């Protein structure tokens, strides 16, 4: 709503942007934009258009409404409109400027502002215009509760936010803004508040079809009740905190058509409920909460005047299918389902629509994508699937009896009956029902609204169900354009909308990422889908063709609910696989199902099959787990493992991470979750039994930390694995990101050769010169395989992800390579050049590059490394079937192992161990407790056991294991040193002069050439003979005169044999 505030502080505009908040420390909260205007200025038809500087395109348009209303808090000169946006609803600037355009009702741009630079808009009303940089900015260190404000014509640095409150002008023209009040002054004298029951919230509108319009809140109570000092505080159920408030004023005015009195407050940006409830608290002038209501569930407020109070769920809600002009109304003490709005006028009791002439469903459906009969209709058909429960769809599907179908293949014979808040009449499959209601489209799904008992009548029960129709995958598509192809797919499914269908093909589980949150699985026909650039070089035409092919093969198998986190809300088992997901009853990507049947539903822009009671949806295990990685051979095993945010600093409110302690923490939200995360990761590491592990996504410690997260993980691994002695490479804090890379190694088999080396030059971390580090620094370390004295240099990496834009010229989304491709490509080239310089200072010919390069095998970064002479080992050993990561239902590998030419001949094998990519994320380390800093969908329902201390879903990336058989570099001097060390440690003991003389003689021969009496028989022959004799004397038996025995004999003999091989004795 517009509330009275300060006089316009800009001489050049009567309506202008006066306050912005878009970024703060931690998760962005309270994002908002304030507009100031002269009192009573109408903003109907005005818009705020938000622009993304990365591509100069608009990313959100906010339609404004309402006008400035007087309020005692600021006098009568002007008003403000505050537009509240959800967390991360406004772009954060950074590598590119972002902006916002204020557009009047005629479409003219009143002002075009930007922050963190300037931009030229490429579309929308500001197209071609250059923005004006406000000259101040926020960042990830800005405290929550601050904003940027226009004071006396000048934008000020972040200060306490004053949304909807007068801003104190800067005095004297200095650079320091005057302190701004954070609370409204209390009017004098404060009127006595009425009794809590006298004034109440009587009408709400917050959601509708398309862009939300006309959002408002109505209060009712005694006529002329003074609202000065009252406020409505808005609460977001996601974090249970306030996201804004409406400062009230004036009084309740009697309606023209009845004796009741009302006050209506228009407010755009009301939260829409959905996965979590949202609410509003009515607070009187004394600060007491009069009532605290919520919609789509209840919650306990965190902070603000309603702190600690549990909201009252009004029991009805709106959705993206609610018609324009509807609202929720409290009538005779009861909240009613959406009905035509009555803001400021008397509400009337709801009346069911009159029964009309019965029509066939195919007449309602018609031949197109929209209902053919508009308005109230009456149909009579058979219930095929019922989802009437509170946490289900709150509706049911009906289909014409076979005898009542038409001969038109373009019209559907079924339709969804939407009950709204609750179904008034219980129905079951096989019931013949008569339904009267408004025929309409629910976000593309044809349906009938029937929320009253009079709308639904049961005619008969236990009727046979209508026949099942067959739909086939893939859908036939011949279009080369993605939009046209989707239109063909929609046209294929449209005639079956709402009907009982069966898909005869065997379908594979491609994606289960949304199984916990939305209860859905993505299935497709044919082979498992692959990432385009995992199979082919980048190409715009090829990428579009692949996307079309994937869409034509795809269908969603859903559950019986449209709510998010329904299993968590109802504490029920996750729907798939039946009878509920658990550690003993699970499925994996790649498993299959044949003959899927159910009702066909179009929801959230996707075609999906809803389950029916007569089917049990049993999957075939086509992709079994393995207890350990496939054997890769070799005497040395190296593993690359992205451990998905292993932080020992808990992700709790107010806690900061990173080397400078200024970044969001990640990973576990509680000590219990950290313990479970550690159990899973250590189980995976122990099973791999690698000699060297390169790790990604470790918490980056503060400089000089005595105990790093890597140290903690190593200690846990040693405690779990038993006969191992892993140690961490002490690389400290690397770079400025919250996560880093690291090494651990088995000291029984491997030693360090020199110190680690770090590649953190700007040429690597920010090669595209964006001004912000993108790639995390690379870490290189040279190792010694102790049994062979052979040296190997390994570089572990974690390049910039595809998840966020790096800007024009860097991103390559059109050909399949994704965001920040140039940043990764240039870094790959710099890495190869750096490794050529021998950065560790150790003389080693053998180099291995590992890590999460965030690029698939045909993308530019991998091609740059191959052009530098490196060989893609995953491709060489795995070929087209190799994968280690699943994204958007498509397989590929981002985690690489690339060997230089010298190392390549000694690589014995490579394998991805599929313990993560194929696993359902609900089987990870998260527990059933919703912690303070945790997203709602991360907590698990407790109806079934979803955690086991095993390696499965220890991360989202599969670990990669490389086998290497390096040539031995042991010399006779190494053998002598090993004997002496073993003797000193009590591992080896000997008697007689023979063994010692043998060793020392060999040392003389090899190193000094001092025993000239051997020359007559040949130095090499004598050396080999003495080695053979030493082996004979080292058989663990006590010989009468000469022997070598002890627990270290076996290893010592291995050393002798390797030295013998190096001398070419055979």
SULBELUR-V315439 format. One record per helix or strand of 3 or more residues. SS is the DSSP state (alpha for helix, beta for strand). FROM is the first residue (numbers start at 1). TO is the last residue. If there is no record, write none. Layout:
BEGIN
ss = (SS | SS)
from = (FROM | FROM)
to = (TO | TO)
END
This chain:
BEGIN
ss = (beta | beta | beta | beta | beta | beta | beta | beta | beta | beta | beta | beta | beta | beta | beta | beta | beta | beta | beta | beta | alpha | beta | beta | alpha | beta | beta | beta | alpha | beta | alpha | beta | alpha | beta | alpha | alpha | beta | alpha | beta | beta | beta | alpha | beta | alpha | beta | beta | beta | beta | alpha | beta | beta | alpha | beta | alpha | alpha | beta | beta | beta | alpha | beta | alpha | alpha | beta | alpha | beta | alpha | alpha | alpha | beta | alpha)
from = (2 | 15 | 32 | 47 | 57 | 67 | 78 | 98 | 109 | 146 | 154 | 200 | 216 | 231 | 241 | 261 | 278 | 289 | 326 | 334 | 361 | 375 | 395 | 402 | 414 | 432 | 445 | 453 | 456 | 482 | 500 | 515 | 521 | 532 | 540 | 554 | 566 | 592 | 606 | 636 | 671 | 692 | 709 | 726 | 739 | 750 | 757 | 762 | 778 | 790 | 821 | 847 | 860 | 873 | 885 | 890 | 895 | 901 | 907 | 921 | 936 | 959 | 972 | 989 | 993 | 1012 | 1019 | 1043 | 1049)
to = (5 | 21 | 38 | 52 | 63 | 69 | 84 | 103 | 115 | 151 | 160 | 205 | 221 | 236 | 247 | 266 | 283 | 295 | 331 | 340 | 365 | 387 | 399 | 404 | 418 | 442 | 449 | 455 | 460 | 494 | 511 | 518 | 525 | 535 | 553 | 557 | 570 | 603 | 610 | 646 | 688 | 699 | 721 | 728 | 746 | 752 | 759 | 765 | 785 | 798 | 836 | 852 | 867 | 881 | 887 | 892 | 899 | 904 | 913 | 923 | 938 | 964 | 984 | 991 | 1008 | 1017 | 1033 | 1045 | 1062)
END
